[in-house]
Amino acid sequence: MTTVSDGVPGPAVLGAPLVPTDGGPPDGASTPPAAPPRRRRRRLRLWLPLGVIAGYLVAGVIGPLIARYDPIATSVADRLLPPGSRMSDGGLALLGTDQVGRDLLPQIMQGARISLLVGAATLLLAGTVGAAIGILCGYLGGVVDAIVMRLADIQLAFPSILLAVFVAGVLGSSVTNVVLTLSITTWPIFARVARAQTMATRSRDFANAARTLGAGPWHVVRHCVLPAVASPLLVIATVQLGFVIVAEASLSFLSLGIPAGTPSWGTTIANGRDYLASAWWIATLPGLVLAVFVVCVGVLGDELRDRSDPNLSTR
């Protein structure tokens, strides 16, 4: 029989139960492994922004149906009420009122609907046009690729907000013109990403095999190039959503975007710029709402980019 001396265990005796020396669970009892801190942080970076963005979507879709907003309504008795005040009709101004007595909360929810609509429409239009141009240039190459990409480089070198202000000043103020303006300033980003991914995919083995078997260019693009381009474009669209909404708010702040009768975050902030000393909530609260949304979209875009990059996802 083997003895244990000086706290050092000897060889196991045949038939004797195994007793763990490190205080762990005995054989047969399994404990679920705890998730690493890095994995928990990555889950938090994914689900927390998604939850906040989903809340914005619900507020933008359902909020205006619950709390009606009248852009021409005025109430002198309810002017510049601070957050949490009671209005003359008995309602609660949760976020206060503006300079003409309108409740600020319905304005922000209606502005969320307009801003999200403009952002989604802009990304859809710019993404479709930019992806089509990028795939065409990346697959064909030659003179067409050189000319179009040099034009895209020139536009990217020019400040996008100045170009948006110029185009919006020419087209005028309307929701459609804002979408066109922001699409004109955004399409080169999608085109560059789609072109780079197309050039990397068209020379892969599976694309060469498809051409060897007699597949035409459209078949190769549809079955080989588009699946490879879709994921990077989705990540770019998520990242660009915040920039597009900030650009729309900037144009509305300068009275070059959404018309004055249609509430948006930029218009509401512009309405409160003259009352920062006496009624700070008119401009501050919509600005905070806009900042939180942009930060959440940026964090979500970074996380999706990391998850789509195989070099980063395996670290």
Summary of the structure (lengths in Angstrom):
residues: 315
radius of gyration: 28.4
end to end distance: 48.6
largest distance: 97.3
contacts: 967
relative contact order: 0.12
helix: 67%
strand: 3%
